[in-house]
Amino acid sequence: MKEVVSVQYLRPESNRHTLRYTILSRARLPVPPLRHQNRVAKIVVLFIYTKILLQNLATFAVLLFFNQVRMKKLLYIVISSVLLPFAYAQSLQIVSFDSVVMGNAFTSDDIYAKAAVKNVSSSAKMVKVKRYYNASNALVDSNAICWGFCFEPKVSVSPNAINIAAGATNSVDFSGHVYPDKDGVARSGQIMYTFFVDESPNDSVSIVVTYEVTPTFRVAKFQNGNRVGSLFPNPAGDVVELHLELKGNEQGRIAFMDITGRIIKSVQLSNIDAVHRINVHDLKPGVYLYTVYINERAEVTRRLTVRR
């Protein structure tokens, strides 16, 4: 019987994770006479080398293809991870807010911060607010949020959403309140407030407010160094007092608004008196906002509760 040599023809296969070869066919070639073996051997070796070269080229092409696909996917993942936060075009922007709010550790029963939120998008947004705080902090453990309406301390997310028109700023509806123990102990704590679009909670903006009470805090030291005091008493009955000393030719005015921002009462302030007595008997019991103006520039916007 003549000697034979086996030759296998291989085809590279590849999937996403591995590369393998599949045997297409096997050929049994007879061994030629000795005088022809050198020539045939050279041909067989050349044939085998040619097949190996072609297989390697095919393998390289397959790997290159899948690597390109993987590189494209990897590049897509990287770009997506970098740009994902911007996929939600941030619609809200903080225009201003009270970063530090001070109070007296003996007498302050309600210290609060205000913030102005702007809709910088091209369409109206329904906006809510949420708070985050350390419930074990002795100062901020009792606090509440107002967003249009004022809610009980147990409410951390405003149930209602407020419509802010495209390009508009809402500076009247939000206030964050802390209720100190009035035990004379100096304390401080922080609360983070997040304003977010109701239908897209990731579209949000946050502020952090620091609340502090000290035994030596004086009424003359107002929030953020402002000259304007708070109305007293609050809750109010028929008359409230405002501490504000106008200088020279400065003109003062206080405007009262309902929770929708509609001005319902405006009072001019004398530049003679440092303490202004304001009659609020005509205001029905409820929650109001008031803004104090100096030379028609809004200095502060705060909350007033009327009870009878």
Residue, then its C-alpha position, 0 to 999 in steps of 0.5 A: m500500500k502506498e504511503v499517504v499524507s493527510v492535509q486539513y483545510l481550516r476556516p477561521e470563525s469568530n464570534r464576539h468573544t472567541l476565535r476558532y477554526t472549523i475543519l472544512s475537509r480532509a484530503r488524503l494525498p498519495v505519496p509520489p515516487l522518490r524521484h518526485q518527492n522533493r518537488v511534490a514536497k516543495i509544492v505541498v509545503l508551499f501550499i501549506y504555507t500559502k494556506i497558513l498565510l491566507q488563514n492568518l490574513a483572514t484571522f487578522a481581518v476578522l480580529l480587526f473587524f471585531n476590534q473595530v466594532r468593540m472599539k466603536k462600542l467602547l468609544y460610544i460607552v465612554i462618550s455616553s458616560v461623559l455626556l450622560p449628565f448633559a443629556y438632561a439639558q439643565s433647565l434650572q439655575i439658582v439666581s440667588f439664595d441665603s447661604v447662611v442664616m443666623g438666629n438668636a439661640f434664646t429668642s429665635d423660633d423660626i429662621y429661614a432661607k430664601a432662594a430664587v430659581k430661574n428656568v433657563s430652558s425654552s419651555a415652561k417647567m413644572v418644578k418641585v423641591k426636596r430637602y435633605y438633612n441630618a435628622s439627628n442634628a439638634l438644630v435642623d431636626s425640626n424644619a419645614i419647606c415652603w413651595g407655594f404653600c408651607f408644609e408640615p415638618k414631616v414633608s420632605v418633597s413638595p406635593n405640588a409642582i409650580n409652573i415656571a415659564a421659560g426664562a422666568t425667575n421664581s423668587v417668592d415661592f420657596s423658603g426653608h425654615v428651621y425651628p430652634d429649641k430656644d435653649g440658649v445653646a449655640r448650634s449649627g446645621q445644614i440642609m440641602y434643597t434640590f429643585f427639580v423638574d417634575e417629569s424629569p427628576n434628573d433635571s435639577v439644581s441644588i443649594v446648601v444652606t447653613y443655619e446657625v444660632t448663637p446666644t449673642f446674635r443681635v436683631a441688628k445682625f440680619q441674614n446675609g448682612n442685610r439691613v432689613g429686619s423681619l416683621f414682628p410679631n410673626p404670626a401677626g395680628d393687626v399690626v407688625e413692626l419692621h426694623l429698617e433705618l433709611k439713610g438720607n434720601e433713600q425711599g423705602r417700601i414694603a409689598f405684601m403678596d399672596i402665595t401666587g405672587r400677586i401684590i395685594k398691599s403696598v406701604q411706603l416707609s418713612n425715612i425718619d423712623a427706624v422702626h416702622r409700624i404697619n397695619v395688616h388688619d386688612l389682610k385675611p388670616g393666611v400665609y403671605l410673602y412680603t418684599v422690602y424695597i429700598n429705592e425700588r430695589a428688592e432687598v429681601t423677600r420673606r414670609l408672614t403668617v396672619r392669625r386672629 
